[in-house]
Amino acid sequence: MKQKILFALLFSFIIFQASAQQRATPDTIKTNKGPLTIQPIMHGSLVLNWNGKTIYVDPYGGAEAYQGLTKPDLILITDIHGDHLDKKTLDGLETGKAIFVVPQAVMDQLPEQYKSQARVLANGANMDAAGIPIKAIPMYNLPETEDAKHTKGRGNGYILDLGGKNVYISGDTEDIPEMRALKNIDVAFVSMNLPYTMNIDQAASAVLEFKSKIIYPYHYRGQNGFSDVEAFKNMVSAKNKKIDVRLKDWYPQKQ
């Protein structure tokens, strides 16, 4: 019996070590209420730790990708597509104490066991969840058509106020007017993959307009492979050296 327990513990430790080694190195940013830790996970998924709270954004890629990380207090889901609303990954996580913040379209497709924990936030609306102020920002494709991959109003980008730092998570969007009009953004996660969101030229143009202090290119695997995030960084830096473009490996297994 003891041998079985030891084997199980050893196996869990090996899985934890493998998951931790595959994840990109986290970043830490100072806020008015202690450090904000940013942990890239995969594609459009990340984990934020701040002021004793853990926030999962679009949990995706299998529960093993989250081995060793703190259980979520807050889960943000941006859209209905499987790389954002990943039911299999959710089912493998310990989400019992988490508040879900979602657009209505996600609520409609959310498995029944999570609906009592979920709160709907519409484009342009605000709420506090787990003690964190959140604003929903539109995310959609241009031109606006009924057959677009992302129609206006269906999904949410989010702005979180974390100790006086405004953190913007774009979700699947093109360089829409609402993104270009953003002000006082400290940290931004901006998608760039064709044909689902935007190319690196569009992303650079938008970033140079709303001037986030720190930019993370994320969600950059498209139909024809990976976007050239190095070229994106060079485009931004050539025109505004004050914008800190941080490149992380969001695809540790190069799926």
Backbone as CSV, one residue per row, in Angstrom:
resi,resn,N_x,N_y,N_z,CA_x,CA_y,CA_z,C_x,C_y,C_z
1,MET,0.826,-1.207,0.000,0.000,0.000,0.000,0.864,1.263,0.000
2,LYS,1.916,1.228,0.883,2.823,2.372,0.956,3.533,2.589,-0.384
3,GLN,3.887,1.466,-1.029,4.572,1.576,-2.323,3.675,2.239,-3.363
4,LYS,2.380,1.910,-3.341,1.432,2.512,-4.282,1.315,4.013,-4.048
5,ILE,1.265,4.397,-2.770,1.168,5.821,-2.433,2.417,6.555,-2.885
6,LEU,3.586,5.957,-2.614,4.841,6.585,-3.029,4.931,6.705,-4.546
7,PHE,4.479,5.661,-5.235,4.496,5.693,-6.705,3.583,6.801,-7.226
8,ALA,2.408,6.938,-6.612,1.458,7.974,-7.039,2.039,9.360,-6.807
9,LEU,2.696,9.542,-5.649,3.315,10.836,-5.351,4.449,11.139,-6.331
10,LEU,5.247,10.113,-6.614,6.356,10.290,-7.552,5.837,10.624,-8.939
11,PHE,4.783,9.923,-9.364,4.201,10.185,-10.685,3.670,11.613,-10.761
12,SER,2.976,12.063,-9.700,2.434,13.435,-9.662,3.565,14.454,-9.730
13,PHE,4.674,14.177,-9.036,5.807,15.093,-9.042,6.423,15.175,-10.426
14,ILE,6.533,14.036,-11.099,7.100,14.016,-12.456,6.235,14.817,-13.418
15,ILE,4.902,14.637,-13.313,3.977,15.394,-14.165,4.099,16.876,-13.887
16,PHE,4.175,17.242,-12.595,4.325,18.651,-12.215,5.603,19.236,-12.790
17,GLN,6.711,18.516,-12.646,7.991,19.007,-13.152,7.951,19.180,-14.666
18,ALA,7.354,18.216,-15.365,7.281,18.301,-16.825,6.445,19.489,-17.260
19,SER,5.314,19.708,-16.592,4.441,20.844,-16.933,5.153,22.157,-16.679
20,ALA,5.830,22.247,-15.525,6.519,23.488,-15.168,7.642,23.792,-16.151
21,GLN,8.359,22.753,-16.600,9.467,22.958,-17.527,8.978,23.421,-18.898
22,GLN,7.782,22.996,-19.277,7.258,23.361,-20.585,6.717,24.782,-20.611
23,ARG,6.271,25.288,-19.456,5.693,26.630,-19.429,6.764,27.698,-19.599
24,ALA,6.375,28.798,-20.236,7.275,29.945,-20.360,7.553,30.523,-18.977
25,THR,8.705,31.156,-18.824,9.050,31.802,-17.557,8.056,32.918,-17.258
26,PRO,7.505,32.964,-16.049,6.554,34.035,-15.726,7.245,35.387,-15.587
27,ASP,6.490,36.445,-15.800,6.952,37.809,-15.569,6.284,38.355,-14.315
28,THR,6.948,39.316,-13.658,6.385,39.987,-12.493,6.389,41.484,-12.726
29,ILE,5.248,42.112,-12.456,5.074,43.552,-12.658,4.609,44.172,-11.347
30,LYS,5.198,45.281,-10.958,4.826,45.963,-9.713,3.467,46.637,-9.857
31,THR,2.649,46.558,-8.802,1.390,47.291,-8.737,1.301,47.981,-7.380
32,ASN,0.234,48.760,-7.180,0.037,49.445,-5.901,-0.294,48.495,-4.761
33,LYS,-0.646,47.261,-5.110,-0.994,46.261,-4.093,-0.193,44.986,-4.295
34,GLY,1.104,45.160,-4.435,1.973,44.005,-4.558,2.191,43.567,-5.990
35,PRO,2.968,42.511,-6.173,3.341,42.085,-7.524,2.201,41.404,-8.273
36,LEU,2.190,41.622,-9.570,1.330,40.899,-10.501,2.217,39.915,-11.246
37,THR,1.889,38.636,-11.134,2.648,37.605,-11.849,1.859,37.158,-13.073
38,ILE,2.526,37.139,-14.206,1.918,36.764,-15.484,2.542,35.454,-15.943
39,GLN,1.698,34.424,-16.055,2.166,33.114,-16.501,1.506,32.737,-17.821
40,PRO,2.246,32.818,-18.935,1.704,32.292,-20.192,1.473,30.787,-20.079
41,ILE,0.375,30.314,-20.648,0.092,28.882,-20.664,0.183,28.353,-22.091
42,MET,-0.799,28.697,-22.917,-0.802,28.198,-24.290,-1.775,29.006,-25.139
43,HIS,-1.334,29.425,-26.325,-2.206,30.072,-27.308,-2.841,31.337,-26.725
44,GLY,-4.116,31.288,-26.355,-4.777,32.457,-25.773,-5.005,32.335,-24.289
45,SER,-4.343,31.379,-23.646,-4.574,31.126,-22.227,-3.411,31.621,-21.377
46,LEU,-3.748,32.242,-20.257,-2.748,32.723,-19.320,-3.309,32.675,-17.910
47,VAL,-2.405,32.753,-16.936,-2.780,32.796,-15.530,-2.145,34.033,-14.901
48,LEU,-2.962,34.805,-14.194,-2.502,35.990,-13.486,-2.651,35.748,-11.985
49,ASN,-1.614,36.101,-11.229,-1.683,36.047,-9.765,-1.426,37.435,-9.220
50,TRP,-2.359,37.902,-8.373,-2.239,39.254,-7.835,-3.047,39.368,-6.543
51,ASN,-2.417,39.930,-5.513,-3.105,40.259,-4.269,-3.871,39.055,-3.699
52,GLY,-3.256,37.888,-3.780,-3.887,36.683,-3.244,-4.958,36.085,-4.120
53,LYS,-5.141,36.613,-5.327,-6.149,36.106,-6.260,-5.469,35.481,-7.471
54,THR,-6.078,34.412,-7.969,-5.572,33.743,-9.172,-6.640,33.795,-10.254
55,ILE,-6.242,34.276,-11.416,-7.161,34.485,-12.538,-6.722,33.612,-13.697
56,TYR,-7.618,32.753,-14.174,-7.369,31.969,-15.377,-8.114,32.634,-16.541
57,VAL,-7.418,32.823,-17.640,-8.026,33.383,-18.852,-8.091,32.292,-19.916
58,ASP,-9.298,31.985,-20.382,-9.515,30.999,-21.448,-8.731,29.707,-21.211
59,PRO,-9.016,28.990,-20.113,-8.271,27.753,-19.847,-8.384,26.773,-21.016
60,TYR,-7.234,26.352,-21.521,-7.182,25.581,-22.765,-5.900,24.759,-22.781
61,GLY,-5.947,23.622,-23.456,-4.738,22.849,-23.674,-4.604,21.645,-22.778
62,GLY,-5.640,21.360,-21.969,-5.585,20.225,-21.069,-5.214,20.643,-19.663
63,ALA,-5.824,19.994,-18.684,-5.609,20.369,-17.285,-4.157,20.196,-16.853
64,GLU,-3.419,19.287,-17.530,-2.021,19.079,-17.156,-1.176,20.336,-17.366
65,ALA,-1.606,21.227,-18.240,-0.871,22.478,-18.468,-0.905,23.387,-17.245
66,TYR,-1.802,23.102,-16.298,-1.985,23.942,-15.113,-1.478,23.250,-13.853
67,GLN,-0.799,22.112,-14.005,-0.270,21.381,-12.863,0.633,22.285,-12.031
68,GLY,0.403,22.284,-10.712,1.251,23.046,-9.813,0.869,24.490,-9.639
69,LEU,-0.098,24.980,-10.406,-0.542,26.362,-10.281,-1.697,26.462,-9.281
70,THR,-1.840,27.629,-8.679,-2.895,27.850,-7.693,-4.270,27.712,-8.340
71,LYS,-5.232,27.180,-7.598,-6.599,27.052,-8.102,-7.164,28.439,-8.419
72,PRO,-8.019,28.532,-9.434,-8.535,29.849,-9.827,-9.604,30.393,-8.872
73,ASP,-9.514,31.702,-8.625,-10.592,32.437,-7.958,-11.533,33.046,-8.987
74,LEU,-10.990,33.301,-10.173,-11.723,33.960,-11.247,-11.331,33.321,-12.569
75,ILE,-12.321,33.024,-13.391,-12.074,32.491,-14.733,-12.762,33.392,-15.741
76,LEU,-11.984,33.948,-16.657,-12.519,34.782,-17.734,-12.543,33.960,-19.016
77,ILE,-13.675,33.946,-19.684,-13.774,33.276,-20.984,-14.219,34.307,-22.008
78,THR,-13.512,34.362,-23.127,-13.742,35.419,-24.105,-14.735,35.047,-25.202
79,ASP,-14.786,33.742,-25.581,-15.570,33.387,-26.763,-15.992,31.923,-26.711
80,ILE,-16.848,31.537,-27.651,-17.422,30.196,-27.675,-16.523,29.164,-28.352
81,HIS,-15.530,29.579,-29.111,-14.695,28.628,-29.827,-13.903,27.748,-28.858
82,GLY,-13.543,26.553,-29.307,-12.944,25.555,-28.443,-11.595,25.913,-27.868
83,ASP,-10.887,26.881,-28.450,-9.615,27.315,-27.873,-9.819,28.410,-26.823
84,HIS,-11.077,28.679,-26.483,-11.413,29.637,-25.423,-12.367,28.995,-24.414
85,LEU,-13.442,28.444,-24.894,-14.341,27.651,-24.059,-13.991,26.175,-24.280
86,ASP,-13.042,25.698,-23.491,-12.528,24.338,-23.631,-13.111,23.502,-22.484
87,LYS,-14.207,22.824,-22.759,-14.941,22.108,-21.714,-14.107,20.991,-21.107
88,LYS,-13.309,20.315,-21.908,-12.478,19.225,-21.402,-11.464,19.741,-20.389
89,THR,-10.830,20.865,-20.696,-9.865,21.436,-19.756,-10.565,21.883,-18.478
90,LEU,-11.692,22.553,-18.594,-12.433,22.987,-17.409,-12.759,21.804,-16.506
91,ASP,-13.167,20.712,-17.107,-13.561,19.539,-16.327,-12.385,18.941,-15.558
92,GLY,-11.172,19.178,-16.016,-9.993,18.631,-15.344,-9.397,19.552,-14.292
93,LEU,-9.941,20.769,-14.168,-9.423,21.749,-13.215,-10.277,21.783,-11.947
94,GLU,-9.682,22.276,-10.863,-10.430,22.474,-9.617,-11.012,23.884,-9.638
95,THR,-12.260,23.982,-10.058,-12.899,25.288,-10.273,-13.995,25.588,-9.260
96,GLY,-14.090,24.783,-8.213,-15.220,24.888,-7.294,-15.389,26.233,-6.628
97,LYS,-14.279,26.962,-6.388,-14.385,28.254,-5.705,-14.326,29.431,-6.683
98,ALA,-14.284,29.141,-7.971,-14.070,30.201,-8.969,-15.367,30.873,-9.395
99,ILE,-15.275,32.168,-9.652,-16.322,32.914,-10.339,-15.961,32.948,-11.812
100,PHE,-16.916,32.615,-12.676,-16.723,32.710,-14.116,-17.317,34.035,-14.586
101,VAL,-16.583,34.777,-15.417,-17.118,35.967,-16.087,-17.101,35.680,-17.580
102,VAL,-18.279,35.786,-18.204,-18.436,35.318,-19.583,-19.425,36.197,-20.339
103,PRO,-19.324,36.246,-21.670,-20.403,36.843,-22.468,-21.599,35.899,-22.526
104,GLN,-22.750,36.424,-22.946,-23.969,35.621,-22.965,-23.826,34.390,-23.853
105,ALA,-23.150,34.524,-24.978,-23.003,33.389,-25.892,-22.253,32.241,-25.233
106,VAL,-21.283,32.568,-24.382,-20.566,31.524,-23.643,-21.467,30.926,-22.572
107,MET,-22.203,31.780,-21.860,-23.136,31.272,-20.852,-24.099,30.260,-21.467
108,ASP,-24.557,30.541,-22.672,-25.510,29.641,-23.334,-24.912,28.264,-23.601
109,GLN,-23.594,28.192,-23.769,-22.941,26.918,-24.082,-22.151,26.336,-22.907
110,LEU,-22.124,27.044,-21.802,-21.377,26.593,-20.640,-22.036,25.335,-20.058
111,PRO,-21.253,24.305,-19.746,-21.844,23.116,-19.128,-22.638,23.484,-17.874
112,GLU,-23.690,22.751,-17.631,-24.638,23.081,-16.577,-23.979,23.202,-15.206
113,GLN,-22.963,22.384,-14.950,-22.366,22.392,-13.614,-21.630,23.674,-13.276
114,TYR,-21.354,24.513,-14.289,-20.637,25.766,-14.030,-21.561,26.993,-14.024
115,LYS,-22.780,26.835,-14.469,-23.628,28.008,-14.691,-23.948,28.770,-13.408
116,SER,-24.062,28.074,-12.287,-24.366,28.768,-11.037,-23.201,29.639,-10.568
117,GLN,-21.998,29.365,-11.085,-20.820,30.151,-10.723,-20.560,31.296,-11.700
118,ALA,-21.332,31.360,-12.788,-21.018,32.279,-13.885,-21.840,33.557,-13.817
119,ARG,-21.204,34.640,-14.241,-21.860,35.938,-14.330,-21.649,36.478,-15.741
120,VAL,-22.716,36.970,-16.339,-22.659,37.465,-17.718,-22.264,38.935,-17.720
121,LEU,-21.316,39.267,-18.589,-20.883,40.646,-18.772,-20.953,40.971,-20.260
122,ALA,-21.710,41.994,-20.602,-21.890,42.390,-22.002,-20.845,43.414,-22.411
123,ASN,-20.608,43.520,-23.713,-19.684,44.529,-24.251,-19.981,45.903,-23.660
124,GLY,-18.936,46.557,-23.145,-19.082,47.907,-22.618,-19.502,47.982,-21.167
125,ALA,-19.901,46.852,-20.572,-20.369,46.843,-19.186,-19.204,46.590,-18.226
126,ASN,-19.452,46.897,-16.945,-18.451,46.737,-15.891,-19.010,45.884,-14.769
127,MET,-18.133,45.221,-14.043,-18.524,44.540,-12.802,-17.285,44.314,-11.952
128,ASP,-17.505,44.061,-10.674,-16.455,43.582,-9.793,-16.687,42.095,-9.585
129,ALA,-15.645,41.300,-9.723,-15.733,39.865,-9.486,-14.473,39.434,-8.749
130,ALA,-14.634,38.715,-7.652,-13.519,38.317,-6.792,-12.717,39.538,-6.345
131,GLY,-13.419,40.674,-6.194,-12.771,41.894,-5.741,-11.965,42.611,-6.803
132,ILE,-12.173,42.256,-8.068,-11.393,42.830,-9.177,-12.331,43.560,-10.133
133,PRO,-12.100,44.853,-10.382,-12.904,45.579,-11.376,-12.596,45.089,-12.788
134,ILE,-13.662,44.787,-13.535,-13.529,44.236,-14.887,-14.432,45.019,-15.833
135,LYS,-13.918,45.338,-17.007,-14.726,45.938,-18.068,-14.646,45.049,-19.307
136,ALA,-15.779,44.832,-19.958,-15.808,44.035,-21.187,-15.648,44.951,-22.397
137,ILE,-14.724,44.594,-23.274,-14.427,45.352,-24.490,-14.858,44.507,-25.692
138,PRO,-15.491,45.106,-26.690,-15.859,44.312,-27.873,-14.654,43.633,-28.511
139,MET,-14.895,42.510,-29.153,-13.889,41.820,-29.964,-14.621,41.230,-31.160
140,TYR,-14.181,41.575,-32.365,-14.894,41.113,-33.557,-14.044,41.314,-34.801
141,ASN,-14.507,40.736,-35.906,-13.824,40.857,-37.199,-14.396,42.006,-38.023
142,LEU,-13.527,42.524,-38.875,-13.914,43.543,-39.852,-13.751,42.945,-41.258
143,PRO,-14.652,43.296,-42.198,-15.866,44.085,-41.976,-16.898,43.294,-41.167
144,GLU,-17.838,43.999,-40.580,-18.866,43.350,-39.780,-19.877,42.673,-40.697
145,THR,-19.855,41.357,-40.708,-20.801,40.587,-41.514,-21.360,39.454,-40.660
146,GLU,-22.517,38.950,-41.055,-23.156,37.889,-40.280,-22.368,36.587,-40.298
147,ASP,-21.549,36.388,-41.349,-20.785,35.149,-41.446,-19.333,35.314,-40.987
148,ALA,-19.031,36.425,-40.308,-17.678,36.624,-39.781,-17.365,35.565,-38.725
149,LYS,-16.078,35.238,-38.595,-15.686,34.244,-37.599,-15.969,34.720,-36.185
150,HIS,-15.915,36.041,-35.989,-16.225,36.627,-34.685,-17.113,37.846,-34.932
151,THR,-18.371,37.725,-34.562,-19.322,38.812,-34.782,-19.366,39.729,-33.563
152,LYS,-19.655,40.990,-33.808,-19.670,41.975,-32.729,-20.745,41.643,-31.705
153,GLY,-20.375,41.683,-30.431,-21.314,41.424,-29.352,-21.291,40.010,-28.828
154,ARG,-20.718,39.074,-29.595,-20.711,37.672,-29.154,-19.651,37.411,-28.097
155,GLY,-18.464,37.965,-28.304,-17.353,37.707,-27.390,-16.911,38.951,-26.657
156,ASN,-16.062,38.745,-25.670,-15.517,39.847,-24.865,-14.000,39.848,-24.875
157,GLY,-13.409,41.036,-25.070,-12.099,41.297,-24.519,-12.335,41.802,-23.105
158,TYR,-11.277,41.903,-22.303,-11.452,42.353,-20.924,-10.352,43.334,-20.526
159,ILE,-10.723,44.315,-19.688,-9.744,45.149,-18.997,-9.905,44.897,-17.509
160,LEU,-8.816,44.539,-16.852,-8.801,44.310,-15.406,-7.996,45.419,-14.741
161,ASP,-8.497,45.929,-13.625,-7.747,46.889,-12.807,-7.107,46.113,-11.669
162,LEU,-5.803,45.914,-11.758,-5.070,45.135,-10.777,-4.067,46.048,-10.072
163,GLY,-4.478,46.588,-8.944,-3.599,47.457,-8.173,-3.162,48.689,-8.931
164,GLY,-4.090,49.292,-9.678,-3.779,50.490,-10.436,-3.154,50.228,-11.793
165,LYS,-2.941,48.975,-12.150,-2.454,48.612,-13.482,-3.627,48.106,-14.316
166,ASN,-3.835,48.724,-15.467,-4.901,48.302,-16.372,-4.366,47.247,-17.335
167,VAL,-4.933,46.046,-17.235,-4.487,44.903,-18.035,-5.570,44.584,-19.056
168,TYR,-5.204,44.676,-20.333,-6.143,44.439,-21.439,-5.863,43.098,-22.083
169,ILE,-6.907,42.288,-22.212,-6.837,40.985,-22.882,-7.737,41.073,-24.101
170,SER,-7.157,41.022,-25.289,-7.901,41.373,-26.504,-8.941,40.346,-26.910
171,GLY,-8.689,39.041,-26.629,-9.524,38.024,-27.244,-9.315,38.026,-28.749
172,ASP,-10.212,37.378,-29.471,-10.088,37.247,-30.931,-10.670,38.462,-31.615
173,THR,-9.815,39.391,-31.990,-10.317,40.627,-32.582,-9.396,41.124,-33.678
174,GLU,-9.963,41.909,-34.564,-9.132,42.687,-35.491,-8.858,44.044,-34.853
175,ASP,-8.214,44.926,-35.600,-7.835,46.229,-35.031,-9.031,47.171,-35.075
176,ILE,-10.009,46.866,-34.245,-11.299,47.560,-34.237,-11.167,48.938,-33.587
177,PRO,-12.094,49.843,-33.869,-12.028,51.193,-33.276,-11.998,51.172,-31.755
178,GLU,-12.724,50.236,-31.150,-12.775,50.190,-29.683,-11.411,49.871,-29.080
179,MET,-10.617,49.058,-29.771,-9.279,48.767,-29.286,-8.359,49.964,-29.523
180,ARG,-8.442,50.553,-30.691,-7.597,51.706,-30.996,-7.853,52.878,-30.052
181,ALA,-9.066,52.972,-29.518,-9.452,54.095,-28.658,-9.089,53.875,-27.186
182,LEU,-8.509,52.737,-26.851,-8.175,52.477,-25.452,-7.173,53.500,-24.919
183,LYS,-7.326,53.819,-23.636,-6.429,54.775,-22.972,-5.885,54.165,-21.683
184,ASN,-4.678,54.581,-21.329,-4.088,54.237,-20.036,-3.990,52.721,-19.795
185,ILE,-3.615,51.999,-20.832,-3.394,50.554,-20.695,-1.928,50.316,-20.324
186,ASP,-1.724,49.555,-19.267,-0.367,49.264,-18.795,0.189,47.977,-19.384
187,VAL,-0.662,46.965,-19.491,-0.251,45.662,-20.015,-1.329,45.187,-20.983
188,ALA,-0.924,44.732,-22.161,-1.901,44.257,-23.151,-1.461,42.934,-23.752
189,PHE,-2.431,42.063,-23.934,-2.242,40.800,-24.646,-3.020,40.916,-25.950
190,VAL,-2.303,40.880,-27.071,-2.906,41.191,-28.365,-2.751,40.005,-29.314
191,SER,-3.883,39.557,-29.866,-3.902,38.405,-30.772,-3.459,38.810,-32.174
192,MET,-2.887,37.858,-32.901,-2.460,38.143,-34.276,-2.284,36.836,-35.046
193,ASN,-3.391,36.331,-35.566,-3.297,35.104,-36.373,-4.379,35.116,-37.449
194,LEU,-3.949,34.943,-38.662,-4.889,34.907,-39.794,-5.376,33.477,-40.013
195,PRO,-6.628,33.333,-40.463,-7.603,34.359,-40.844,-8.569,34.731,-39.722
196,TYR,-8.206,34.437,-38.488,-9.155,34.563,-37.387,-9.159,35.945,-36.745
197,THR,-7.992,36.594,-36.670,-7.933,37.899,-36.001,-7.301,38.929,-36.945
198,MET,-6.019,39.238,-36.752,-5.375,40.233,-37.619,-3.942,39.823,-37.899
199,ASN,-3.364,40.446,-38.916,-1.962,40.167,-39.208,-1.078,41.078,-38.356
200,ILE,0.233,40.883,-38.440,1.145,41.635,-37.575,1.150,43.127,-37.916
201,ASP,0.894,43.488,-39.163,0.847,44.907,-39.541,-0.332,45.599,-38.861
202,GLN,-1.503,44.952,-38.897,-2.683,45.513,-38.234,-2.459,45.612,-36.729
203,ALA,-1.892,44.555,-36.153,-1.660,44.546,-34.711,-0.683,45.648,-34.309
204,ALA,0.392,45.815,-35.071,1.375,46.855,-34.758,0.748,48.239,-34.874
205,SER,-0.047,48.448,-35.910,-0.707,49.736,-36.097,-1.624,50.062,-34.917
206,ALA,-2.387,49.073,-34.458,-3.294,49.296,-33.331,-2.520,49.575,-32.048
207,VAL,-1.485,48.793,-31.801,-0.677,48.958,-30.591,-0.025,50.335,-30.558
208,LEU,0.469,50.784,-31.693,1.095,52.104,-31.754,0.079,53.220,-31.507
209,GLU,-1.195,52.926,-31.746,-2.221,53.935,-31.497,-2.647,53.974,-30.032
210,PHE,-2.884,52.811,-29.417,-3.356,52.883,-28.029,-2.223,52.846,-27.001
211,LYS,-1.001,52.541,-27.435,0.221,52.788,-26.659,0.220,52.145,-25.272
212,SER,-0.058,50.869,-25.204,0.132,50.164,-23.937,1.609,50.190,-23.563
213,LYS,1.887,50.288,-22.282,3.283,50.332,-21.845,3.998,49.010,-22.117
214,ILE,3.293,47.904,-21.891,3.853,46.568,-22.133,2.898,45.813,-23.045
215,ILE,3.449,45.148,-24.039,2.635,44.362,-24.979,3.155,42.928,-25.032
216,TYR,2.218,41.997,-24.916,2.524,40.587,-25.152,1.770,40.133,-26.405
217,PRO,2.459,39.803,-27.484,1.774,39.099,-28.575,1.383,37.713,-28.074
218,TYR,0.129,37.337,-28.256,-0.315,35.999,-27.879,-1.309,35.532,-28.930
219,HIS,-1.785,34.290,-28.799,-2.784,33.796,-29.757,-2.290,34.035,-31.188
220,TYR,-1.069,33.555,-31.486,-0.459,33.869,-32.786,-0.240,32.633,-33.662
221,ARG,-0.953,31.566,-33.377,-0.951,30.405,-34.274,-2.161,30.498,-35.194
222,GLY,-1.925,30.539,-36.485,-3.011,30.680,-37.443,-3.146,29.484,-38.362
223,GLN,-3.899,29.685,-39.416,-4.187,28.596,-40.356,-2.930,28.096,-41.052
224,ASN,-1.967,28.993,-41.253,-0.748,28.635,-41.973,0.490,28.675,-41.082
225,GLY,0.304,28.399,-39.803,1.442,28.371,-38.900,1.461,29.558,-37.957
226,PHE,2.662,29.935,-37.537,2.818,30.960,-36.513,3.125,32.324,-37.133
227,SER,2.514,33.359,-36.554,2.821,34.721,-36.994,4.246,35.086,-36.585
228,ASP,4.847,36.003,-37.334,6.224,36.418,-37.086,6.223,37.499,-35.998
229,VAL,6.253,37.063,-34.737,6.163,38.021,-33.637,7.448,38.849,-33.502
230,GLU,8.569,38.316,-33.942,9.806,39.116,-33.953,9.644,40.313,-34.882
231,ALA,9.053,40.092,-36.058,8.817,41.192,-36.991,7.835,42.194,-36.398
232,PHE,6.807,41.700,-35.710,5.866,42.589,-35.023,6.604,43.474,-34.023
233,LYS,7.462,42.875,-33.224,8.222,43.646,-32.232,9.071,44.720,-32.910
234,ASN,9.713,44.354,-34.002,10.558,45.323,-34.715,9.737,46.480,-35.269
235,MET,8.532,46.174,-35.773,7.656,47.234,-36.292,7.290,48.232,-35.202
236,VAL,6.926,47.710,-34.047,6.513,48.582,-32.944,7.710,49.379,-32.424
237,SER,8.818,48.693,-32.193,9.997,49.354,-31.622,10.571,50.413,-32.544
238,ALA,10.461,50.210,-33.857,10.991,51.184,-34.818,10.270,52.525,-34.721
239,LYS,9.006,52.507,-34.288,8.213,53.743,-34.234,7.971,54.264,-32.828
240,ASN,8.122,53.384,-31.818,7.932,53.839,-30.440,8.744,52.929,-29.517
241,LYS,9.936,53.374,-29.166,10.827,52.562,-28.342,10.362,52.481,-26.891
242,LYS,9.403,53.321,-26.506,8.905,53.286,-25.125,7.963,52.112,-24.872
243,ILE,7.428,51.528,-25.930,6.543,50.368,-25.775,7.401,49.117,-25.627
244,ASP,7.211,48.440,-24.515,7.995,47.239,-24.191,7.256,46.014,-24.741
245,VAL,7.738,45.491,-25.867,7.139,44.297,-26.478,7.853,43.071,-25.927
246,ARG,7.105,42.212,-25.258,7.683,41.039,-24.614,7.231,39.776,-25.340
247,LEU,8.205,39.036,-25.828,7.921,37.809,-26.564,8.065,36.607,-25.644
248,LYS,7.022,35.818,-25.549,7.019,34.607,-24.748,6.648,33.425,-25.653
249,ASP,7.048,32.232,-25.213,6.703,31.027,-25.973,5.344,30.522,-25.507
250,TRP,4.321,30.811,-26.308,2.955,30.385,-25.985,2.649,29.005,-26.549
251,TYR,3.643,28.389,-27.186,3.425,27.081,-27.812,4.580,26.159,-27.446
252,PRO,4.694,25.781,-26.179,5.856,24.981,-25.743,5.942,23.633,-26.448
253,GLN,4.805,23.107,-26.884,4.822,21.826,-27.583,4.678,21.999,-29.087
254,LYS,4.637,23.271,-29.531,4.517,23.589,-30.951,3.414,22.763,-31.611
255,GLN,2.208,22.844,-31.010,1.070,22.071,-31.516,0.567,22.630,-32.826
